[in-house]
Amino acid sequence: MATEELQVIVGEWYWGVGCPECGAMAAHIPDPTRGQGESKMTTGKPGEAQVTMTCPNGHRFSARTDNLLRFEWGAQ
């Protein structure tokens, strides 16, 4: 399981998921398509089923890679 703590930039697009404790979005990897068209995550270990992330409020949690969403940081 990979652990990511990503430095995010407002206005950039990322793959991520909402924190189960506070609901804040946590970014896993950048979305190179910036939310346009079809995209698949291209980083991480192939076949990796879960990733560990930290939300902006410091909560660490695991999420299934097939549950990650594309979102624009700062727009949520």
PDB file of N, H, CA, C and O in Angstrom:
ATOM      1  N   MET A   1       0.852  -1.173   0.000  1.00  0.00           N
ATOM      2  CA  MET A   1       0.000   0.000   0.000  1.00  0.00           C
ATOM      3  C   MET A   1       0.896   1.233   0.000  1.00  0.00           C
ATOM      4  O   MET A   1       1.797   1.348   0.831  1.00  0.00           O
ATOM      5  N   ALA A   2       0.654   2.141  -0.915  1.00  0.00           N
ATOM      6  H   ALA A   2      -0.078   2.047  -1.590  1.00  0.00           H
ATOM      7  CA  ALA A   2       1.458   3.358  -1.027  1.00  0.00           C
ATOM      8  C   ALA A   2       0.953   4.421  -0.057  1.00  0.00           C
ATOM      9  O   ALA A   2      -0.240   4.490   0.241  1.00  0.00           O
ATOM     10  N   THR A   3       1.867   5.238   0.427  1.00  0.00           N
ATOM     11  H   THR A   3       2.836   5.182   0.185  1.00  0.00           H
ATOM     12  CA  THR A   3       1.503   6.358   1.287  1.00  0.00           C
ATOM     13  C   THR A   3       1.877   7.632   0.559  1.00  0.00           C
ATOM     14  O   THR A   3       3.014   7.797   0.116  1.00  0.00           O
ATOM     15  N   GLU A   4       0.913   8.531   0.438  1.00  0.00           N
ATOM     16  H   GLU A   4      -0.011   8.397   0.798  1.00  0.00           H
ATOM     17  CA  GLU A   4       1.151   9.769  -0.291  1.00  0.00           C
ATOM     18  C   GLU A   4       0.751  10.958   0.566  1.00  0.00           C
ATOM     19  O   GLU A   4      -0.317  10.961   1.178  1.00  0.00           O
ATOM     20  N   GLU A   5       1.596  11.950   0.608  1.00  0.00           N
ATOM     21  H   GLU A   5       2.464  11.948   0.112  1.00  0.00           H
ATOM     22  CA  GLU A   5       1.251  13.237   1.174  1.00  0.00           C
ATOM     23  C   GLU A   5       1.657  14.245   0.115  1.00  0.00           C
ATOM     24  O   GLU A   5       2.828  14.609   0.005  1.00  0.00           O
ATOM     25  N   LEU A   6       0.691  14.687  -0.657  1.00  0.00           N
ATOM     26  H   LEU A   6      -0.260  14.391  -0.567  1.00  0.00           H
ATOM     27  CA  LEU A   6       0.924  15.473  -1.849  1.00  0.00           C
ATOM     28  C   LEU A   6       0.830  16.965  -1.549  1.00  0.00           C
ATOM     29  O   LEU A   6      -0.079  17.407  -0.847  1.00  0.00           O
ATOM     30  N   GLN A   7       1.768  17.735  -2.082  1.00  0.00           N
ATOM     31  H   GLN A   7       2.506  17.376  -2.652  1.00  0.00           H
ATOM     32  CA  GLN A   7       1.678  19.194  -2.003  1.00  0.00           C
ATOM     33  C   GLN A   7       0.760  19.643  -3.134  1.00  0.00           C
ATOM     34  O   GLN A   7       1.075  19.440  -4.306  1.00  0.00           O
ATOM     35  N   VAL A   8      -0.371  20.252  -2.789  1.00  0.00           N
ATOM     36  H   VAL A   8      -0.626  20.417  -1.836  1.00  0.00           H
ATOM     37  CA  VAL A   8      -1.367  20.599  -3.801  1.00  0.00           C
ATOM     38  C   VAL A   8      -1.319  22.082  -4.142  1.00  0.00           C
ATOM     39  O   VAL A   8      -0.834  22.902  -3.362  1.00  0.00           O
ATOM     40  N   ILE A   9      -1.835  22.410  -5.332  1.00  0.00           N
ATOM     41  H   ILE A   9      -2.229  21.744  -5.966  1.00  0.00           H
ATOM     42  CA  ILE A   9      -1.891  23.784  -5.820  1.00  0.00           C
ATOM     43  C   ILE A   9      -3.348  24.102  -6.128  1.00  0.00           C
ATOM     44  O   ILE A   9      -4.008  23.343  -6.839  1.00  0.00           O
ATOM     45  N   VAL A  10      -3.853  25.199  -5.609  1.00  0.00           N
ATOM     46  H   VAL A  10      -3.318  25.815  -5.032  1.00  0.00           H
ATOM     47  CA  VAL A  10      -5.231  25.612  -5.863  1.00  0.00           C
ATOM     48  C   VAL A  10      -5.440  25.773  -7.364  1.00  0.00           C
ATOM     49  O   VAL A  10      -4.625  26.386  -8.053  1.00  0.00           O
ATOM     50  N   GLY A  11      -6.542  25.215  -7.861  1.00  0.00           N
ATOM     51  H   GLY A  11      -7.204  24.717  -7.300  1.00  0.00           H
ATOM     52  CA  GLY A  11      -6.869  25.292  -9.271  1.00  0.00           C
ATOM     53  C   GLY A  11      -6.376  24.114 -10.096  1.00  0.00           C
ATOM     54  O   GLY A  11      -6.786  23.955 -11.245  1.00  0.00           O
ATOM     55  N   GLU A  12      -5.497  23.280  -9.530  1.00  0.00           N
ATOM     56  H   GLU A  12      -5.164  23.409  -8.596  1.00  0.00           H
ATOM     57  CA  GLU A  12      -5.023  22.090 -10.242  1.00  0.00           C
ATOM     58  C   GLU A  12      -5.965  20.923  -9.981  1.00  0.00           C
ATOM     59  O   GLU A  12      -6.694  20.914  -8.990  1.00  0.00           O
ATOM     60  N   TRP A  13      -5.947  19.935 -10.880  1.00  0.00           N
ATOM     61  H   TRP A  13      -5.355  19.942 -11.686  1.00  0.00           H
ATOM     62  CA  TRP A  13      -6.819  18.764 -10.795  1.00  0.00           C
ATOM     63  C   TRP A  13      -6.054  17.574 -10.235  1.00  0.00           C
ATOM     64  O   TRP A  13      -4.876  17.374 -10.535  1.00  0.00           O
ATOM     65  N   TYR A  14      -6.753  16.781  -9.409  1.00  0.00           N
ATOM     66  H   TYR A  14      -7.709  16.943  -9.165  1.00  0.00           H
ATOM     67  CA  TYR A  14      -6.148  15.632  -8.745  1.00  0.00           C
ATOM     68  C   TYR A  14      -7.121  14.462  -8.707  1.00  0.00           C
ATOM     69  O   TYR A  14      -8.333  14.630  -8.841  1.00  0.00           O
ATOM     70  N   TRP A  15      -6.553  13.262  -8.519  1.00  0.00           N
ATOM     71  H   TRP A  15      -5.568  13.125  -8.411  1.00  0.00           H
ATOM     72  CA  TRP A  15      -7.321  12.087  -8.159  1.00  0.00           C
ATOM     73  C   TRP A  15      -7.292  12.027  -6.640  1.00  0.00           C
ATOM     74  O   TRP A  15      -6.221  12.151  -6.044  1.00  0.00           O
ATOM     75  N   GLY A  16      -8.437  11.841  -6.000  1.00  0.00           N
ATOM     76  H   GLY A  16      -9.306  11.740  -6.484  1.00  0.00           H
ATOM     77  CA  GLY A  16      -8.482  11.768  -4.551  1.00  0.00           C
ATOM     78  C   GLY A  16      -9.846  11.335  -4.069  1.00  0.00           C
ATOM     79  O   GLY A  16     -10.686  10.882  -4.846  1.00  0.00           O
ATOM     80  N   VAL A  17     -10.054  11.481  -2.776  1.00  0.00           N
ATOM     81  H   VAL A  17      -9.372  11.850  -2.144  1.00  0.00           H
ATOM     82  CA  VAL A  17     -11.307  11.034  -2.152  1.00  0.00           C
ATOM     83  C   VAL A  17     -11.530  11.858  -0.889  1.00  0.00           C
ATOM     84  O   VAL A  17     -10.591  12.422  -0.328  1.00  0.00           O
ATOM     85  N   GLY A  18     -12.789  11.919  -0.450  1.00  0.00           N
ATOM     86  H   GLY A  18     -13.552  11.461  -0.906  1.00  0.00           H
ATOM     87  CA  GLY A  18     -13.126  12.639   0.774  1.00  0.00           C
ATOM     88  C   GLY A  18     -12.707  11.875   2.018  1.00  0.00           C
ATOM     89  O   GLY A  18     -12.812  10.650   2.064  1.00  0.00           O
ATOM     90  N   CYS A  19     -12.238  12.585   3.010  1.00  0.00           N
ATOM     91  H   CYS A  19     -12.152  13.581   2.973  1.00  0.00           H
ATOM     92  CA  CYS A  19     -11.835  11.993   4.285  1.00  0.00           C
ATOM     93  C   CYS A  19     -13.065  11.431   4.992  1.00  0.00           C
ATOM     94  O   CYS A  19     -14.079  12.124   5.090  1.00  0.00           O
ATOM     95  N   PRO A  20     -13.004  10.201   5.485  1.00  0.00           N
ATOM     96  CA  PRO A  20     -14.156   9.627   6.177  1.00  0.00           C
ATOM     97  C   PRO A  20     -14.440  10.281   7.532  1.00  0.00           C
ATOM     98  O   PRO A  20     -15.541  10.128   8.062  1.00  0.00           O
ATOM     99  N   GLU A  21     -13.464  11.012   8.107  1.00  0.00           N
ATOM    100  H   GLU A  21     -12.570  11.136   7.676  1.00  0.00           H
ATOM    101  CA  GLU A  21     -13.670  11.650   9.408  1.00  0.00           C
ATOM    102  C   GLU A  21     -14.247  13.054   9.286  1.00  0.00           C
ATOM    103  O   GLU A  21     -15.149  13.418  10.041  1.00  0.00           O
ATOM    104  N   CYS A  22     -13.736  13.852   8.336  1.00  0.00           N
ATOM    105  H   CYS A  22     -13.003  13.557   7.723  1.00  0.00           H
ATOM    106  CA  CYS A  22     -14.160  15.259   8.277  1.00  0.00           C
ATOM    107  C   CYS A  22     -14.760  15.658   6.926  1.00  0.00           C
ATOM    108  O   CYS A  22     -15.351  16.732   6.812  1.00  0.00           O
ATOM    109  N   GLY A  23     -14.617  14.820   5.915  1.00  0.00           N
ATOM    110  H   GLY A  23     -14.137  13.948   6.008  1.00  0.00           H
ATOM    111  CA  GLY A  23     -15.181  15.123   4.597  1.00  0.00           C
ATOM    112  C   GLY A  23     -14.296  15.955   3.691  1.00  0.00           C
ATOM    113  O   GLY A  23     -14.636  16.158   2.526  1.00  0.00           O
ATOM    114  N   ALA A  24     -13.170  16.445   4.194  1.00  0.00           N
ATOM    115  H   ALA A  24     -12.894  16.280   5.141  1.00  0.00           H
ATOM    116  CA  ALA A  24     -12.256  17.240   3.352  1.00  0.00           C
ATOM    117  C   ALA A  24     -11.650  16.342   2.280  1.00  0.00           C
ATOM    118  O   ALA A  24     -11.356  15.175   2.535  1.00  0.00           O
ATOM    119  N   MET A  25     -11.464  16.889   1.081  1.00  0.00           N
ATOM    120  H   MET A  25     -11.703  17.838   0.873  1.00  0.00           H
ATOM    121  CA  MET A  25     -10.866  16.115   0.004  1.00  0.00           C
ATOM    122  C   MET A  25      -9.372  15.938   0.247  1.00  0.00           C
ATOM    123  O   MET A  25      -8.679  16.866   0.664  1.00  0.00           O
ATOM    124  N   ALA A  26      -8.891  14.728  -0.023  1.00  0.00           N
ATOM    125  H   ALA A  26      -9.454  13.974  -0.362  1.00  0.00           H
ATOM    126  CA  ALA A  26      -7.472  14.416   0.072  1.00  0.00           C
ATOM    127  C   ALA A  26      -6.990  14.031  -1.321  1.00  0.00           C
ATOM    128  O   ALA A  26      -7.585  13.169  -1.968  1.00  0.00           O
ATOM    129  N   ALA A  27      -5.931  14.655  -1.780  1.00  0.00           N
ATOM    130  H   ALA A  27      -5.447  15.355  -1.254  1.00  0.00           H
ATOM    131  CA  ALA A  27      -5.400  14.391  -3.114  1.00  0.00           C
ATOM    132  C   ALA A  27      -4.403  13.234  -3.059  1.00  0.00           C
ATOM    133  O   ALA A  27      -3.602  13.131  -2.129  1.00  0.00           O
ATOM    134  N   HIS A  28      -4.467  12.364  -4.075  1.00  0.00           N
ATOM    135  H   HIS A  28      -5.117  12.448  -4.830  1.00  0.00           H
ATOM    136  CA  HIS A  28      -3.531  11.243  -4.164  1.00  0.00           C
ATOM    137  C   HIS A  28      -2.471  11.509  -5.233  1.00  0.00           C
ATOM    138  O   HIS A  28      -1.276  11.462  -4.943  1.00  0.00           O
ATOM    139  N   ILE A  29      -2.901  11.787  -6.468  1.00  0.00           N
ATOM    140  H   ILE A  29      -3.872  11.825  -6.703  1.00  0.00           H
ATOM    141  CA  ILE A  29      -1.977  12.100  -7.558  1.00  0.00           C
ATOM    142  C   ILE A  29      -2.600  13.166  -8.458  1.00  0.00           C
ATOM    143  O   ILE A  29      -3.823  13.300  -8.486  1.00  0.00           O
ATOM    144  N   PRO A  30      -1.782  13.930  -9.196  1.00  0.00           N
ATOM    145  CA  PRO A  30      -2.323  14.910 -10.150  1.00  0.00           C
ATOM    146  C   PRO A  30      -3.070  14.224 -11.291  1.00  0.00           C
ATOM    147  O   PRO A  30      -2.742  13.100 -11.671  1.00  0.00           O
ATOM    148  N   ASP A  31      -4.068  14.905 -11.830  1.00  0.00           N
ATOM    149  H   ASP A  31      -4.335  15.819 -11.522  1.00  0.00           H
ATOM    150  CA  ASP A  31      -4.807  14.443 -13.005  1.00  0.00           C
ATOM    151  C   ASP A  31      -4.264  15.204 -14.207  1.00  0.00           C
ATOM    152  O   ASP A  31      -4.559  16.389 -14.361  1.00  0.00           O
ATOM    153  N   PRO A  32      -3.469  14.550 -15.072  1.00  0.00           N
ATOM    154  CA  PRO A  32      -2.853  15.259 -16.193  1.00  0.00           C
ATOM    155  C   PRO A  32      -3.865  15.775 -17.215  1.00  0.00           C
ATOM    156  O   PRO A  32      -3.535  16.664 -18.000  1.00  0.00           O
ATOM    157  N   THR A  33      -5.087  15.242 -17.227  1.00  0.00           N
ATOM    158  H   THR A  33      -5.356  14.520 -16.590  1.00  0.00           H
ATOM    159  CA  THR A  33      -6.089  15.707 -18.193  1.00  0.00           C
ATOM    160  C   THR A  33      -6.860  16.910 -17.670  1.00  0.00           C
ATOM    161  O   THR A  33      -7.680  17.486 -18.385  1.00  0.00           O
ATOM    162  N   ARG A  34      -6.595  17.293 -16.407  1.00  0.00           N
ATOM    163  H   ARG A  34      -5.929  16.824 -15.827  1.00  0.00           H
ATOM    164  CA  ARG A  34      -7.272  18.434 -15.769  1.00  0.00           C
ATOM    165  C   ARG A  34      -8.785  18.303 -15.843  1.00  0.00           C
ATOM    166  O   ARG A  34      -9.486  19.291 -16.067  1.00  0.00           O
ATOM    167  N   GLY A  35      -9.301  17.071 -15.653  1.00  0.00           N
ATOM    168  H   GLY A  35      -8.732  16.269 -15.470  1.00  0.00           H
ATOM    169  CA  GLY A  35     -10.733  16.835 -15.601  1.00  0.00           C
ATOM    170  C   GLY A  35     -11.419  16.735 -16.945  1.00  0.00           C
ATOM    171  O   GLY A  35     -12.643  16.618 -17.004  1.00  0.00           O
ATOM    172  N   GLN A  36     -10.654  16.779 -18.032  1.00  0.00           N
ATOM    173  H   GLN A  36      -9.660  16.874 -17.985  1.00  0.00           H
ATOM    174  CA  GLN A  36     -11.231  16.747 -19.374  1.00  0.00           C
ATOM    175  C   GLN A  36     -11.094  15.351 -19.974  1.00  0.00           C
ATOM    176  O   GLN A  36     -10.015  14.759 -19.934  1.00  0.00           O
ATOM    177  N   GLY A  37     -12.184  14.824 -20.529  1.00  0.00           N
ATOM    178  H   GLY A  37     -13.061  15.304 -20.561  1.00  0.00           H
ATOM    179  CA  GLY A  37     -12.128  13.533 -21.209  1.00  0.00           C
ATOM    180  C   GLY A  37     -11.908  12.379 -20.264  1.00  0.00           C
ATOM    181  O   GLY A  37     -12.004  12.515 -19.045  1.00  0.00           O
ATOM    182  N   GLU A  38     -11.607  11.230 -20.861  1.00  0.00           N
ATOM    183  H   GLU A  38     -11.529  11.119 -21.852  1.00  0.00           H
ATOM    184  CA  GLU A  38     -11.382  10.035 -20.062  1.00  0.00           C
ATOM    185  C   GLU A  38      -9.950  10.018 -19.551  1.00  0.00           C
ATOM    186  O   GLU A  38      -9.020  10.461 -20.225  1.00  0.00           O
ATOM    187  N   SER A  39      -9.802   9.502 -18.359  1.00  0.00           N
ATOM    188  H   SER A  39     -10.557   9.141 -17.812  1.00  0.00           H
ATOM    189  CA  SER A  39      -8.481   9.449 -17.753  1.00  0.00           C
ATOM    190  C   SER A  39      -8.411   8.239 -16.844  1.00  0.00           C
ATOM    191  O   SER A  39      -9.407   7.847 -16.234  1.00  0.00           O
ATOM    192  N   LYS A  40      -7.232   7.650 -16.757  1.00  0.00           N
ATOM    193  H   LYS A  40      -6.423   7.968 -17.252  1.00  0.00           H
ATOM    194  CA  LYS A  40      -6.965   6.585 -15.809  1.00  0.00           C
ATOM    195  C   LYS A  40      -5.745   6.992 -15.012  1.00  0.00           C
ATOM    196  O   LYS A  40      -4.857   7.671 -15.527  1.00  0.00           O
ATOM    197  N   MET A  41      -5.698   6.580 -13.757  1.00  0.00           N
ATOM    198  H   MET A  41      -6.419   6.028 -13.338  1.00  0.00           H
ATOM    199  CA  MET A  41      -4.522   6.874 -12.954  1.00  0.00           C
ATOM    200  C   MET A  41      -3.337   6.141 -13.555  1.00  0.00           C
ATOM    201  O   MET A  41      -3.436   4.958 -13.880  1.00  0.00           O
ATOM    202  N   THR A  42      -2.222   6.833 -13.702  1.00  0.00           N
ATOM    203  H   THR A  42      -2.141   7.794 -13.438  1.00  0.00           H
ATOM    204  CA  THR A  42      -1.060   6.239 -14.365  1.00  0.00           C
ATOM    205  C   THR A  42       0.130   6.073 -13.438  1.00  0.00           C
ATOM    206  O   THR A  42       1.193   5.642 -13.885  1.00  0.00           O
ATOM    207  N   THR A  43      -0.014   6.401 -12.159  1.00  0.00           N
ATOM    208  H   THR A  43      -0.877   6.751 -11.796  1.00  0.00           H
ATOM    209  CA  THR A  43       1.107   6.212 -11.245  1.00  0.00           C
ATOM    210  C   THR A  43       0.709   5.257 -10.145  1.00  0.00           C
ATOM    211  O   THR A  43      -0.464   4.909 -10.002  1.00  0.00           O
ATOM    212  N   GLY A  44       1.683   4.838  -9.373  1.00  0.00           N
ATOM    213  H   GLY A  44       2.635   5.121  -9.489  1.00  0.00           H
ATOM    214  CA  GLY A  44       1.430   3.852  -8.340  1.00  0.00           C
ATOM    215  C   GLY A  44       1.795   2.477  -8.870  1.00  0.00           C
ATOM    216  O   GLY A  44       2.126   2.317 -10.045  1.00  0.00           O
ATOM    217  N   LYS A  45       1.732   1.500  -8.003  1.00  0.00           N
ATOM    218  H   LYS A  45       1.464   1.629  -7.048  1.00  0.00           H
ATOM    219  CA  LYS A  45       2.067   0.140  -8.400  1.00  0.00           C
ATOM    220  C   LYS A  45       0.906  -0.459  -9.173  1.00  0.00           C
ATOM    221  O   LYS A  45      -0.242  -0.326  -8.750  1.00  0.00           O
ATOM    222  N   PRO A  46       1.172  -1.113 -10.286  1.00  0.00           N
ATOM    223  CA  PRO A  46       0.084  -1.755 -11.043  1.00  0.00           C
ATOM    224  C   PRO A  46      -0.656  -2.754 -10.168  1.00  0.00           C
ATOM    225  O   PRO A  46      -0.041  -3.533  -9.441  1.00  0.00           O
ATOM    226  N   GLY A  47      -1.968  -2.725 -10.243  1.00  0.00           N
ATOM    227  H   GLY A  47      -2.468  -2.092 -10.834  1.00  0.00           H
ATOM    228  CA  GLY A  47      -2.793  -3.644  -9.474  1.00  0.00           C
ATOM    229  C   GLY A  47      -2.960  -3.272  -8.018  1.00  0.00           C
ATOM    230  O   GLY A  47      -3.562  -4.021  -7.248  1.00  0.00           O
ATOM    231  N   GLU A  48      -2.430  -2.118  -7.632  1.00  0.00           N
ATOM    232  H   GLU A  48      -1.940  -1.510  -8.257  1.00  0.00           H
ATOM    233  CA  GLU A  48      -2.542  -1.697  -6.240  1.00  0.00           C
ATOM    234  C   GLU A  48      -4.005  -1.403  -5.922  1.00  0.00           C
ATOM    235  O   GLU A  48      -4.632  -0.591  -6.602  1.00  0.00           O
ATOM    236  N   ALA A  49      -4.551  -2.048  -4.907  1.00  0.00           N
ATOM    237  H   ALA A  49      -4.042  -2.708  -4.355  1.00  0.00           H
ATOM    238  CA  ALA A  49      -5.971  -1.923  -4.591  1.00  0.00           C
ATOM    239  C   ALA A  49      -6.267  -0.780  -3.617  1.00  0.00           C
ATOM    240  O   ALA A  49      -7.373  -0.240  -3.631  1.00  0.00           O
ATOM    241  N   GLN A  50      -5.304  -0.402  -2.775  1.00  0.00           N
ATOM    242  H   GLN A  50      -4.406  -0.840  -2.765  1.00  0.00           H
ATOM    243  CA  GLN A  50      -5.531   0.647  -1.789  1.00  0.00           C
ATOM    244  C   GLN A  50      -4.343   1.589  -1.699  1.00  0.00           C
ATOM    245  O   GLN A  50      -3.200   1.220  -1.972  1.00  0.00           O
ATOM    246  N   VAL A  51      -4.653   2.816  -1.306  1.00  0.00           N
ATOM    247  H   VAL A  51      -5.581   3.115  -1.084  1.00  0.00           H
ATOM    248  CA  VAL A  51      -3.615   3.817  -1.043  1.00  0.00           C
ATOM    249  C   VAL A  51      -3.922   4.457   0.305  1.00  0.00           C
ATOM    250  O   VAL A  51      -5.074   4.481   0.737  1.00  0.00           O
ATOM    251  N   THR A  52      -2.902   4.970   0.961  1.00  0.00           N
ATOM    252  H   THR A  52      -1.966   4.951   0.609  1.00  0.00           H
ATOM    253  CA  THR A  52      -3.076   5.685   2.225  1.00  0.00           C
ATOM    254  C   THR A  52      -2.836   7.157   1.951  1.00  0.00           C
ATOM    255  O   THR A  52      -1.852   7.529   1.313  1.00  0.00           O
ATOM    256  N   MET A  53      -3.748   7.995   2.441  1.00  0.00           N
ATOM    257  H   MET A  53      -4.548   7.692   2.960  1.00  0.00           H
ATOM    258  CA  MET A  53      -3.657   9.438   2.220  1.00  0.00           C
ATOM    259  C   MET A  53      -3.825  10.166   3.546  1.00  0.00           C
ATOM    260  O   MET A  53      -4.253   9.588   4.546  1.00  0.00           O
ATOM    261  N   THR A  54      -3.477  11.446   3.528  1.00  0.00           N
ATOM    262  H   THR A  54      -3.129  11.915   2.716  1.00  0.00           H
ATOM    263  CA  THR A  54      -3.682  12.328   4.672  1.00  0.00           C
ATOM    264  C   THR A  54      -4.468  13.530   4.188  1.00  0.00           C
ATOM    265  O   THR A  54      -4.070  14.183   3.223  1.00  0.00           O
ATOM    266  N   CYS A  55      -5.578  13.829   4.844  1.00  0.00           N
ATOM    267  H   CYS A  55      -5.901  13.299   5.627  1.00  0.00           H
ATOM    268  CA  CYS A  55      -6.392  14.986   4.451  1.00  0.00           C
ATOM    269  C   CYS A  55      -5.741  16.267   4.979  1.00  0.00           C
ATOM    270  O   CYS A  55      -4.814  16.197   5.786  1.00  0.00           O
ATOM    271  N   PRO A  56      -6.212  17.431   4.536  1.00  0.00           N
ATOM    272  CA  PRO A  56      -5.623  18.700   5.001  1.00  0.00           C
ATOM    273  C   PRO A  56      -5.736  18.909   6.514  1.00  0.00           C
ATOM    274  O   PRO A  56      -5.015  19.728   7.084  1.00  0.00           O
ATOM    275  N   ASN A  57      -6.648  18.162   7.168  1.00  0.00           N
ATOM    276  H   ASN A  57      -7.233  17.497   6.705  1.00  0.00           H
ATOM    277  CA  ASN A  57      -6.818  18.284   8.618  1.00  0.00           C
ATOM    278  C   ASN A  57      -5.986  17.274   9.392  1.00  0.00           C
ATOM    279  O   ASN A  57      -6.118  17.166  10.611  1.00  0.00           O
ATOM    280  N   GLY A  58      -5.117  16.523   8.682  1.00  0.00           N
ATOM    281  H   GLY A  58      -5.010  16.611   7.692  1.00  0.00           H
ATOM    282  CA  GLY A  58      -4.197  15.610   9.333  1.00  0.00           C
ATOM    283  C   GLY A  58      -4.723  14.205   9.578  1.00  0.00           C
ATOM    284  O   GLY A  58      -4.026  13.401  10.198  1.00  0.00           O
ATOM    285  N   HIS A  59      -5.919  13.879   9.118  1.00  0.00           N
ATOM    286  H   HIS A  59      -6.485  14.533   8.615  1.00  0.00           H
ATOM    287  CA  HIS A  59      -6.455  12.533   9.304  1.00  0.00           C
ATOM    288  C   HIS A  59      -5.850  11.592   8.263  1.00  0.00           C
ATOM    289  O   HIS A  59      -5.932  11.859   7.064  1.00  0.00           O
ATOM    290  N   ARG A  60      -5.241  10.489   8.718  1.00  0.00           N
ATOM    291  H   ARG A  60      -5.175  10.273   9.692  1.00  0.00           H
ATOM    292  CA  ARG A  60      -4.695   9.475   7.803  1.00  0.00           C
ATOM    293  C   ARG A  60      -5.734   8.393   7.621  1.00  0.00           C
ATOM    294  O   ARG A  60      -6.373   7.962   8.580  1.00  0.00           O
ATOM    295  N   PHE A  61      -5.903   7.946   6.360  1.00  0.00           N
ATOM    296  H   PHE A  61      -5.384   8.296   5.580  1.00  0.00           H
ATOM    297  CA  PHE A  61      -6.885   6.906   6.077  1.00  0.00           C
ATOM    298  C   PHE A  61      -6.524   6.190   4.791  1.00  0.00           C
ATOM    299  O   PHE A  61      -5.746   6.696   3.983  1.00  0.00           O
ATOM    300  N   SER A  62      -7.094   5.011   4.606  1.00  0.00           N
ATOM    301  H   SER A  62      -7.726   4.600   5.262  1.00  0.00           H
ATOM    302  CA  SER A  62      -6.894   4.230   3.392  1.00  0.00           C
ATOM    303  C   SER A  62      -8.128   4.333   2.516  1.00  0.00           C
ATOM    304  O   SER A  62      -9.244   4.476   3.015  1.00  0.00           O
ATOM    305  N   ALA A  63      -7.923   4.259   1.213  1.00  0.00           N
ATOM    306  H   ALA A  63      -7.016   4.142   0.808  1.00  0.00           H
ATOM    307  CA  ALA A  63      -9.034   4.288   0.259  1.00  0.00           C
ATOM    308  C   ALA A  63      -8.720   3.327  -0.881  1.00  0.00           C
ATOM    309  O   ALA A  63      -7.567   3.176  -1.283  1.00  0.00           O
ATOM    310  N   ARG A  64      -9.742   2.694  -1.384  1.00  0.00           N
ATOM    311  H   ARG A  64     -10.679   2.817  -1.057  1.00  0.00           H
ATOM    312  CA  ARG A  64      -9.582   1.826  -2.549  1.00  0.00           C
ATOM    313  C   ARG A  64      -9.322   2.697  -3.776  1.00  0.00           C
ATOM    314  O   ARG A  64      -9.954   3.741  -3.942  1.00  0.00           O
ATOM    315  N   THR A  65      -8.401   2.275  -4.630  1.00  0.00           N
ATOM    316  H   THR A  65      -7.887   1.428  -4.495  1.00  0.00           H
ATOM    317  CA  THR A  65      -8.071   3.068  -5.813  1.00  0.00           C
ATOM    318  C   THR A  65      -9.253   3.202  -6.762  1.00  0.00           C
ATOM    319  O   THR A  65      -9.352   4.195  -7.482  1.00  0.00           O
ATOM    320  N   ASP A  66     -10.155   2.217  -6.779  1.00  0.00           N
ATOM    321  H   ASP A  66     -10.075   1.409  -6.194  1.00  0.00           H
ATOM    322  CA  ASP A  66     -11.311   2.335  -7.670  1.00  0.00           C
ATOM    323  C   ASP A  66     -12.376   3.289  -7.139  1.00  0.00           C
ATOM    324  O   ASP A  66     -13.375   3.529  -7.817  1.00  0.00           O
ATOM    325  N   ASN A  67     -12.183   3.842  -5.932  1.00  0.00           N
ATOM    326  H   ASN A  67     -11.371   3.647  -5.381  1.00  0.00           H
ATOM    327  CA  ASN A  67     -13.106   4.834  -5.373  1.00  0.00           C
ATOM    328  C   ASN A  67     -12.606   6.269  -5.532  1.00  0.00           C
ATOM    329  O   ASN A  67     -13.302   7.213  -5.156  1.00  0.00           O
ATOM    330  N   LEU A  68     -11.404   6.439  -6.088  1.00  0.00           N
ATOM    331  H   LEU A  68     -10.839   5.672  -6.393  1.00  0.00           H
ATOM    332  CA  LEU A  68     -10.850   7.787  -6.238  1.00  0.00           C
ATOM    333  C   LEU A  68     -11.596   8.555  -7.325  1.00  0.00           C
ATOM    334  O   LEU A  68     -12.000   7.990  -8.342  1.00  0.00           O
ATOM    335  N   LEU A  69     -11.768   9.844  -7.091  1.00  0.00           N
ATOM    336  H   LEU A  69     -11.440  10.303  -6.265  1.00  0.00           H
ATOM    337  CA  LEU A  69     -12.478  10.742  -7.998  1.00  0.00           C
ATOM    338  C   LEU A  69     -11.527  11.810  -8.516  1.00  0.00           C
ATOM    339  O   LEU A  69     -10.510  12.104  -7.887  1.00  0.00           O
ATOM    340  N   ARG A  70     -11.864  12.396  -9.676  1.00  0.00           N
ATOM    341  H   ARG A  70     -12.690  12.158 -10.187  1.00  0.00           H
ATOM    342  CA  ARG A  70     -11.110  13.557 -10.166  1.00  0.00           C
ATOM    343  C   ARG A  70     -11.772  14.810  -9.630  1.00  0.00           C
ATOM    344  O   ARG A  70     -12.997  14.925  -9.660  1.00  0.00           O
ATOM    345  N   PHE A  71     -10.977  15.749  -9.140  1.00  0.00           N
ATOM    346  H   PHE A  71      -9.981  15.655  -9.116  1.00  0.00           H
ATOM    347  CA  PHE A  71     -11.532  17.003  -8.638  1.00  0.00           C
ATOM    348  C   PHE A  71     -10.524  18.128  -8.767  1.00  0.00           C
ATOM    349  O   PHE A  71      -9.317  17.896  -8.842  1.00  0.00           O
ATOM    350  N   GLU A  72     -11.037  19.356  -8.792  1.00  0.00           N
ATOM    351  H   GLU A  72     -12.018  19.545  -8.731  1.00  0.00           H
ATOM    352  CA  GLU A  72     -10.202  20.548  -8.850  1.00  0.00           C
ATOM    353  C   GLU A  72      -9.981  21.041  -7.433  1.00  0.00           C
ATOM    354  O   GLU A  72     -10.939  21.321  -6.713  1.00  0.00           O
ATOM    355  N   TRP A  73      -8.708  21.151  -7.026  1.00  0.00           N
ATOM    356  H   TRP A  73      -7.929  20.924  -7.612  1.00  0.00           H
ATOM    357  CA  TRP A  73      -8.400  21.588  -5.663  1.00  0.00           C
ATOM    358  C   TRP A  73      -8.850  23.030  -5.477  1.00  0.00           C
ATOM    359  O   TRP A  73      -8.522  23.902  -6.282  1.00  0.00           O
ATOM    360  N   GLY A  74      -9.592  23.270  -4.427  1.00  0.00           N
ATOM    361  H   GLY A  74      -9.858  22.561  -3.773  1.00  0.00           H
ATOM    362  CA  GLY A  74     -10.090  24.601  -4.120  1.00  0.00           C
ATOM    363  C   GLY A  74     -11.486  24.862  -4.626  1.00  0.00           C
ATOM    364  O   GLY A  74     -12.105  25.848  -4.225  1.00  0.00           O
ATOM    365  N   ALA A  75     -12.009  24.010  -5.500  1.00  0.00           N
ATOM    366  H   ALA A  75     -11.506  23.209  -5.827  1.00  0.00           H
ATOM    367  CA  ALA A  75     -13.352  24.200  -6.035  1.00  0.00           C
ATOM    368  C   ALA A  75     -14.408  23.503  -5.179  1.00  0.00           C
ATOM    369  O   ALA A  75     -15.600  23.775  -5.324  1.00  0.00           O
ATOM    370  N   GLN A  76     -13.979  22.609  -4.290  1.00  0.00           N
ATOM    371  H   GLN A  76     -13.011  22.389  -4.173  1.00  0.00           H
ATOM    372  CA  GLN A  76     -14.941  21.875  -3.471  1.00  0.00           C
ATOM    373  C   GLN A  76     -15.427  22.685  -2.298  1.00  0.00           C
ATOM    374  O   GLN A  76     -16.243  22.205  -1.511  1.00  0.00           O
TER     375      GLN A  76
END
